Amino acid sequence: MSRPLAPAGFTGPAVAIASTRLRGTVAASLAIASLSLCLMVTLTVLSGKLGAGMPIPA
């Protein structure tokens, strides 16, 4: 059994697998998603603090 001459791994030339426009769209959607997640966490924490300060109705 003979071995190939080229070493194993990522030895070939780099090839673009996505267009610049697609990468920009993905980056923008990830940025929007992270901002909305931060907003949801902030609102959750603030509503918890607001609820903790209210008296329990009898």
ABEGO torsion letter per residue (X at the ends): XBBBABBBEBABBBBBABBAAAAAAAAAAAAAAAAAAAAAAAAAAAAAAAAAABBBBX
